[in-house]
Amino acid sequence: MMKLEHFKTEPAKYFIIIFQNETNISILKLLKKGFRHCFAYQVEGSNILKIDSLSNITTVQQIQGITPFDLIKTHRKQGHICHLITPCSFPPQKIAPPLPFSCVETIKRLLGLHACFILTPWQLYQHLKRTK
């Protein structure tokens, strides 16, 4: 288990959560327009990782040659919703609720969020807006 001192010495880490409309899976078109998929960029110092859970694969990709500001600007030009958030430093010390693996569940685990009633990208977005 990490000690409090570990959090004080780490470089600042935050996430850029992207919500988008695009999907190739017809059932997901039932979800709210603009909120059919979500993924995250983890920004830590000058390192940026894209973490994207799709229905058939999860990818982690290192992003180079772009600043977080330009990344957000690019996604907004594409009509995506961008939300900046810092992760929970001390997530609950219990097992997360057993829920189906999805893009939303991936984001919740990255953030240390144990909210069993957040199942869709829209619900996640609403929760993140309320808890800024």
Backbone as a chain_set.jsonl record, in Angstrom:
{"seq": "MMKLEHFKTEPAKYFIIIFQNETNISILKLLKKGFRHCFAYQVEGSNILKIDSLSNITTVQQIQGITPFDLIKTHRKQGHICHLITPCSFPPQKIAPPLPFSCVETIKRLLGLHACFILTPWQLYQHLKRTK", "coords": {"N": [[0.838, -1.173, 0.0], [0.481, 2.261, -0.796], [2.121, 5.032, 0.71], [1.319, 8.194, 2.251], [3.375, 10.009, 1.735], [4.283, 9.218, -0.758], [2.428, 10.273, -2.592], [2.96, 12.95, -2.397], [5.412, 13.289, -3.619], [5.173, 12.492, -6.24], [4.969, 13.475, -9.733], [2.574, 15.937, -10.845], [-0.526, 14.506, -11.692], [-3.102, 14.108, -13.977], [-6.281, 13.645, -15.624], [-7.654, 13.731, -18.897], [-10.769, 13.469, -19.945], [-12.533, 12.194, -22.615], [-15.518, 12.527, -24.35], [-17.528, 11.149, -26.816], [-19.432, 10.914, -29.911], [-19.173, 9.022, -31.918], [-19.585, 5.664, -33.005], [-19.36, 2.23, -33.918], [-21.013, 0.275, -33.261], [-24.213, -0.819, -33.342], [-26.139, -1.01, -31.212], [-25.203, 0.796, -29.348], [-25.981, 3.186, -30.381], [-28.322, 3.801, -29.241], [-27.725, 5.171, -26.991], [-27.334, 8.434, -25.444], [-26.958, 11.083, -27.723], [-23.754, 12.204, -28.638], [-22.609, 11.18, -26.43], [-21.708, 8.453, -26.578], [-19.477, 6.996, -26.345], [-16.491, 6.886, -24.368], [-13.183, 7.875, -23.431], [-9.831, 8.118, -22.085], [-7.125, 10.4, -21.493], [-4.14, 10.156, -19.843], [-2.27, 12.391, -18.122], [0.882, 13.094, -17.088], [3.249, 14.985, -15.907], [5.325, 15.536, -18.626], [4.487, 13.368, -19.99], [2.041, 11.662, -21.884], [-0.595, 9.449, -21.958], [-2.868, 7.581, -23.874], [-5.805, 5.975, -23.05], [-7.976, 3.62, -23.976], [-10.873, 1.877, -23.958], [-12.469, -0.379, -25.836], [-15.189, -2.332, -27.223], [-14.048, -4.721, -28.004], [-11.336, -4.634, -27.433], [-8.745, -3.205, -25.386], [-6.783, -0.369, -25.544], [-3.588, 1.093, -24.962], [-1.765, 3.88, -25.459], [1.126, 5.743, -26.086], [1.343, 9.217, -26.363], [2.897, 11.595, -28.35], [4.504, 14.71, -29.122], [2.516, 16.645, -28.925], [0.813, 19.049, -27.01], [-1.093, 18.939, -23.916], [-3.035, 20.988, -24.0], [-3.303, 21.493, -26.786], [-4.23, 19.016, -27.55], [-6.767, 18.912, -26.346], [-7.935, 21.037, -27.728], [-7.939, 20.015, -30.355], [-9.697, 17.816, -30.087], [-12.059, 19.145, -29.359], [-12.564, 20.575, -31.701], [-13.369, 18.483, -33.255], [-15.841, 18.042, -32.29], [-16.075, 16.74, -29.887], [-16.665, 16.255, -26.362], [-14.74, 17.514, -23.753], [-13.264, 16.84, -20.63], [-11.548, 17.818, -17.824], [-9.909, 16.256, -15.13], [-8.723, 15.487, -11.862], [-7.439, 12.538, -10.419], [-8.915, 10.581, -7.781], [-7.141, 10.789, -4.868], [-7.169, 9.071, -2.753], [-8.759, 6.424, -3.169], [-11.717, 4.527, -2.235], [-11.011, 2.018, 0.182], [-11.804, -0.652, -0.631], [-13.298, -3.335, -2.463], [-14.135, -2.591, -5.789], [-17.445, -2.142, -7.149], [-18.786, -5.013, -8.763], [-19.13, -4.749, -12.027], [-20.203, -4.768, -15.515], [-17.583, -4.867, -17.936], [-16.613, -1.946, -19.492], [-16.252, 1.092, -21.453], [-16.931, 3.157, -19.733], [-16.652, 1.968, -17.215], [-13.912, 1.53, -17.202], [-12.929, 4.183, -17.092], [-13.99, 4.952, -14.628], [-12.53, 3.237, -12.914], [-9.937, 4.187, -13.376], [-10.128, 6.659, -12.171], [-10.68, 6.034, -9.57], [-13.279, 5.824, -8.781], [-16.107, 4.642, -7.219], [-18.932, 4.112, -8.065], [-21.808, 2.583, -8.409], [-24.11, 3.094, -9.875], [-23.517, 4.493, -12.106], [-23.474, 4.024, -15.373], [-23.487, 4.7, -18.063], [-21.857, 6.751, -20.603], [-23.002, 9.359, -20.541], [-24.113, 9.501, -17.941], [-21.76, 9.326, -16.47], [-20.465, 11.682, -17.302], [-22.266, 13.62, -16.288], [-21.986, 13.118, -13.552], [-19.253, 13.761, -13.166], [-19.295, 16.481, -13.788], [-20.852, 17.465, -11.684], [-19.244, 16.965, -9.479], [-16.942, 18.5, -9.617]], "CA": [[0.0, 0.0, 0.0], [1.263, 3.484, -0.893], [2.046, 5.938, 1.851], [0.983, 9.573, 1.915], [4.565, 10.674, 1.205], [4.402, 8.866, -2.17], [1.604, 11.194, -3.356], [3.563, 14.283, -2.353], [6.605, 13.349, -4.44], [4.87, 12.193, -7.636], [4.597, 14.637, -10.543], [1.122, 16.121, -10.929], [-1.167, 13.621, -12.644], [-4.52, 14.384, -14.178], [-6.86, 12.963, -16.768], [-8.552, 14.414, -19.811], [-11.769, 12.49, -20.341], [-13.147, 12.577, -23.883], [-16.821, 11.928, -24.642], [-17.758, 11.312, -28.249], [-20.644, 10.355, -30.493], [-18.863, 7.973, -32.878], [-19.613, 4.254, -32.627], [-19.669, 1.292, -34.993], [-21.89, -0.752, -32.678], [-25.558, -0.251, -33.488], [-26.854, -0.915, -29.932], [-24.729, 1.99, -28.652], [-26.657, 4.344, -30.948], [-29.442, 4.087, -28.352], [-27.234, 6.08, -25.948], [-27.488, 9.87, -25.711], [-26.084, 11.602, -28.773], [-22.58, 12.907, -28.123], [-22.103, 10.451, -25.26], [-21.819, 7.028, -26.896], [-18.195, 6.369, -26.006], [-15.567, 7.77, -23.657], [-11.833, 7.36, -23.194], [-9.063, 9.05, -21.26], [-5.691, 10.67, -21.613], [-3.498, 10.366, -18.552], [-1.177, 13.349, -18.287], [1.757, 13.107, -15.92], [4.422, 15.731, -16.369], [5.282, 15.677, -20.085], [4.024, 12.099, -20.558], [0.613, 11.542, -22.14], [-1.035, 8.121, -22.381], [-4.272, 7.443, -24.249], [-6.35, 4.71, -22.56], [-9.243, 3.515, -24.697], [-11.492, 0.55, -23.87], [-13.517, -0.63, -26.815], [-15.903, -3.572, -26.902], [-13.235, -5.893, -28.321], [-9.923, -4.479, -27.064], [-8.344, -1.982, -24.675], [-5.479, 0.066, -26.024], [-2.847, 2.12, -24.227], [-0.864, 4.425, -26.471], [1.847, 6.947, -25.677], [1.132, 10.316, -27.298], [4.055, 12.49, -28.362], [4.503, 15.813, -30.071], [1.353, 17.512, -28.769], [0.596, 19.444, -25.619], [-2.465, 18.668, -23.479], [-3.902, 22.067, -24.488], [-3.582, 21.246, -28.204], [-5.025, 17.788, -27.594], [-8.146, 19.315, -26.041], [-8.39, 21.873, -28.844], [-8.198, 19.115, -31.478], [-10.927, 17.054, -29.831], [-13.212, 20.064, -29.399], [-12.826, 20.852, -33.123], [-14.069, 17.306, -33.783], [-17.156, 17.98, -31.671], [-16.039, 15.928, -28.675], [-16.719, 16.941, -25.073], [-13.516, 17.25, -22.992], [-13.419, 17.14, -19.208], [-10.311, 17.612, -17.074], [-10.156, 15.827, -13.749], [-7.638, 14.846, -11.128], [-7.966, 11.306, -9.826], [-9.08, 10.504, -6.33], [-5.865, 10.376, -4.275], [-7.394, 7.971, -1.829], [-10.019, 5.747, -3.48], [-12.178, 3.68, -1.129], [-10.198, 0.818, 0.409], [-12.686, -1.807, -0.741], [-13.429, -3.821, -3.833], [-15.083, -1.826, -6.607], [-18.618, -2.946, -7.493], [-18.582, -5.857, -9.958], [-19.982, -4.295, -13.126], [-19.687, -5.165, -16.837], [-16.44, -4.114, -18.445], [-17.016, -0.99, -20.526], [-15.438, 2.31, -21.458], [-17.273, 3.901, -18.52], [-16.051, 1.281, -16.071], [-12.475, 1.799, -17.274], [-12.703, 5.541, -16.593], [-14.263, 4.943, -13.186], [-11.397, 2.603, -12.224], [-8.793, 5.105, -13.452], [-10.35, 7.778, -11.254], [-10.948, 5.556, -8.219], [-14.687, 6.131, -8.542], [-16.899, 3.447, -6.931], [-20.34, 4.5, -8.164], [-22.406, 1.473, -9.151], [-25.24, 3.514, -10.699], [-23.012, 5.189, -13.295], [-23.305, 2.96, -16.359], [-23.359, 5.234, -19.421], [-21.0, 7.937, -20.684], [-23.756, 10.537, -20.127], [-24.186, 9.491, -16.478], [-20.412, 9.643, -15.994], [-20.251, 13.109, -17.548], [-23.073, 14.367, -15.321], [-21.356, 12.957, -12.239], [-18.001, 14.526, -13.143], [-19.65, 17.904, -13.745], [-21.356, 17.794, -10.345], [-18.209, 16.787, -8.452], [-15.731, 19.23, -10.02]], "C": [[0.887, 1.242, 0.0], [1.06, 4.353, 0.342], [1.763, 7.346, 1.357], [2.169, 10.294, 1.281], [4.718, 10.413, -0.294], [3.625, 9.865, -3.032], [2.221, 12.589, -3.403], [4.749, 14.398, -3.299], [6.339, 13.042, -5.904], [4.621, 13.479, -8.413], [3.074, 14.731, -10.611], [0.557, 15.212, -12.023], [-2.627, 14.038, -12.751], [-4.977, 13.654, -15.434], [-7.673, 13.942, -17.599], [-9.512, 13.332, -20.286], [-12.473, 13.025, -21.586], [-14.456, 11.802, -24.05], [-17.116, 12.194, -26.107], [-19.011, 10.58, -28.705], [-20.364, 9.111, -31.331], [-18.944, 6.576, -32.266], [-19.932, 3.419, -33.855], [-20.635, 0.211, -34.516], [-23.302, -0.176, -32.615], [-26.303, -0.107, -32.165], [-26.444, 0.349, -29.17], [-25.357, 3.264, -29.208], [-27.922, 4.685, -30.165], [-29.034, 5.049, -27.232], [-27.38, 7.527, -26.397], [-26.467, 10.335, -26.746], [-24.959, 12.436, -28.168], [-21.919, 12.184, -26.962], [-22.265, 8.936, -25.48], [-20.535, 6.268, -26.603], [-17.371, 7.384, -25.222], [-14.216, 7.074, -23.519], [-11.048, 8.44, -22.48], [-7.634, 9.221, -21.766], [-5.188, 10.87, -20.197], [-2.296, 11.259, -18.802], [-0.397, 13.38, -16.985], [3.068, 13.748, -16.34], [4.309, 15.945, -17.871], [4.824, 14.387, -20.768], [2.512, 12.088, -20.705], [0.331, 10.13, -22.633], [-2.508, 8.172, -22.74], [-4.727, 6.045, -23.822], [-7.764, 4.608, -23.108], [-9.753, 2.077, -24.648], [-12.639, 0.464, -24.863], [-14.189, -1.956, -26.464], [-15.048, -4.811, -27.142], [-11.776, -5.811, -27.875], [-9.739, -3.202, -26.242], [-6.957, -1.619, -25.159], [-4.901, 1.121, -25.095], [-1.757, 2.591, -25.184], [-0.186, 5.675, -25.93], [1.699, 7.997, -26.77], [2.332, 11.256, -27.202], [3.838, 13.615, -29.356], [3.285, 16.719, -29.998], [1.193, 17.839, -27.285], [-0.83, 19.069, -25.213], [-3.456, 19.726, -23.978], [-4.289, 21.832, -25.946], [-4.429, 19.99, -28.405], [-6.502, 18.107, -27.356], [-8.723, 20.122, -27.201], [-8.756, 21.005, -30.058], [-9.5, 18.35, -31.278], [-12.161, 17.951, -29.871], [-13.578, 20.431, -30.836], [-13.596, 19.703, -33.762], [-15.451, 17.127, -33.162], [-17.224, 17.129, -30.415], [-16.13, 16.811, -27.433], [-15.46, 16.548, -24.299], [-13.734, 17.674, -21.538], [-12.106, 16.827, -18.504], [-10.649, 17.206, -15.651], [-8.874, 15.267, -13.147], [-8.213, 13.594, -10.48], [-8.111, 11.43, -8.313], [-7.768, 10.009, -5.742], [-6.026, 9.16, -3.377], [-8.731, 7.303, -2.141], [-10.44, 4.871, -2.303], [-11.339, 2.404, -1.024], [-11.104, -0.416, 0.478], [-12.762, -2.187, -2.209], [-14.463, -2.971, -4.566], [-16.265, -2.727, -6.958], [-18.376, -3.758, -8.76], [-19.592, -5.476, -11.044], [-19.392, -4.737, -14.453], [-18.541, -4.265, -17.281], [-16.906, -3.226, -19.589], [-16.07, 0.196, -20.498], [-15.686, 3.124, -20.192], [-16.603, 3.269, -17.304], [-14.539, 1.496, -16.044], [-12.157, 3.177, -16.701], [-12.919, 5.594, -15.084], [-13.102, 4.328, -12.413], [-10.158, 3.493, -12.262], [-8.898, 6.21, -12.405], [-10.566, 7.342, -9.813], [-12.386, 5.82, -7.808], [-15.481, 4.836, -8.375], [-18.381, 3.81, -6.916], [-21.059, 3.479, -9.038], [-23.575, 1.89, -10.044], [-24.808, 4.35, -11.907], [-22.654, 4.115, -14.317], [-23.055, 3.477, -17.774], [-22.401, 6.424, -19.432], [-21.721, 9.215, -20.233], [-23.836, 10.626, -18.602], [-22.826, 9.839, -15.874], [-20.128, 11.132, -16.156], [-21.01, 13.959, -16.53], [-22.459, 14.296, -13.924], [-20.085, 13.799, -12.13], [-18.272, 16.027, -13.094], [-20.09, 18.324, -12.345], [-20.25, 17.796, -9.301], [-16.902, 17.472, -8.808], [-14.893, 19.617, -8.826]], "O": [[1.906, 1.291, 0.69], [-0.022, 4.399, 0.928], [1.949, 7.649, 0.179], [1.981, 11.109, 0.378], [5.22, 11.267, -1.025], [4.106, 10.264, -4.093], [2.011, 13.324, -4.368], [5.067, 15.501, -3.744], [7.199, 13.306, -6.743], [4.13, 14.46, -7.856], [2.373, 13.731, -10.454], [1.088, 15.152, -13.132], [-3.295, 14.286, -11.748], [-4.17, 13.123, -16.197], [-8.298, 14.861, -17.069], [-9.103, 12.385, -20.957], [-12.945, 14.161, -21.607], [-14.491, 10.58, -23.909], [-16.975, 13.319, -26.586], [-19.569, 9.748, -27.989], [-21.224, 8.238, -31.445], [-18.447, 6.331, -31.167], [-20.686, 3.848, -34.728], [-21.026, -0.664, -35.289], [-23.556, 0.815, -31.931], [-27.05, 0.859, -32.009], [-27.25, 0.912, -28.429], [-25.277, 4.316, -28.574], [-28.53, 5.731, -30.391], [-29.889, 5.668, -26.599], [-27.531, 7.806, -27.587], [-25.279, 10.024, -26.658], [-25.191, 13.271, -27.293], [-20.809, 12.527, -26.556], [-22.878, 8.239, -24.671], [-20.517, 5.037, -26.614], [-17.534, 8.593, -25.391], [-14.128, 5.846, -23.495], [-11.542, 9.552, -22.292], [-7.039, 8.328, -22.369], [-5.747, 11.662, -19.439], [-1.415, 10.928, -19.596], [-0.947, 13.657, -15.919], [3.886, 13.142, -17.033], [3.306, 16.478, -18.344], [4.779, 14.323, -21.996], [1.785, 12.453, -19.781], [0.935, 9.668, -23.601], [-3.311, 8.741, -22.0], [-4.105, 5.048, -24.189], [-8.638, 5.399, -22.757], [-9.145, 1.173, -25.222], [-13.649, 1.155, -24.732], [-13.791, -2.622, -25.508], [-15.3, -5.853, -26.538], [-11.056, -6.807, -27.93], [-10.494, -2.241, -26.393], [-6.059, -2.46, -25.182], [-5.627, 1.932, -24.52], [-0.937, 1.802, -25.654], [-0.843, 6.559, -25.382], [1.901, 7.713, -27.95], [2.731, 11.66, -26.11], [3.077, 13.477, -30.314], [3.043, 17.491, -30.925], [1.418, 16.99, -26.422], [-1.689, 18.899, -26.078], [-4.586, 19.397, -24.337], [-5.459, 21.955, -26.307], [-5.245, 19.922, -29.324], [-7.374, 17.628, -28.08], [-9.867, 19.91, -27.604], [-9.774, 21.244, -30.708], [-10.313, 18.25, -32.197], [-13.205, 17.538, -30.375], [-14.756, 20.582, -31.159], [-14.377, 19.91, -34.691], [-16.153, 16.166, -33.476], [-18.314, 16.828, -29.928], [-15.722, 17.972, -27.455], [-15.146, 15.362, -24.202], [-14.312, 18.725, -21.26], [-11.608, 15.704, -18.577], [-11.569, 17.752, -15.042], [-8.056, 14.658, -13.835], [-9.361, 13.599, -10.037], [-7.496, 12.285, -7.675], [-7.32, 8.914, -6.082], [-5.125, 8.329, -3.262], [-9.728, 7.57, -1.47], [-9.61, 4.512, -1.467], [-11.004, 1.791, -2.037], [-11.163, -1.117, 1.489], [-12.335, -1.433, -3.083], [-15.531, -2.672, -4.031], [-16.106, -3.944, -7.054], [-17.817, -3.242, -9.728], [-20.764, -5.845, -10.972], [-18.204, -5.051, -14.523], [-18.541, -3.06, -17.029], [-17.522, -3.702, -20.543], [-15.2, 0.295, -19.633], [-14.757, 3.715, -19.641], [-16.049, 3.974, -16.461], [-13.953, 1.631, -14.97], [-11.222, 3.324, -15.914], [-12.136, 6.201, -14.354], [-12.725, 4.843, -11.36], [-9.408, 3.549, -11.288], [-7.898, 6.64, -11.83], [-10.631, 8.186, -8.92], [-12.677, 6.016, -6.628], [-15.524, 4.017, -9.294], [-19.01, 3.812, -5.857], [-20.934, 3.504, -10.263], [-23.993, 1.107, -10.896], [-25.653, 4.856, -12.646], [-21.67, 3.392, -14.159], [-22.475, 2.769, -18.597], [-22.159, 7.037, -18.392], [-21.102, 10.071, -19.601], [-23.649, 11.702, -18.032], [-22.751, 10.563, -14.881], [-19.604, 11.769, -15.242], [-20.457, 14.909, -15.976], [-22.419, 15.293, -13.203], [-19.866, 14.471, -11.122], [-17.547, 16.763, -12.425], [-19.742, 19.408, -11.877], [-20.316, 18.556, -8.334], [-15.846, 17.052, -8.335], [-13.841, 20.236, -8.985]]}, "num_chains": 1, "name": "protein.A"}
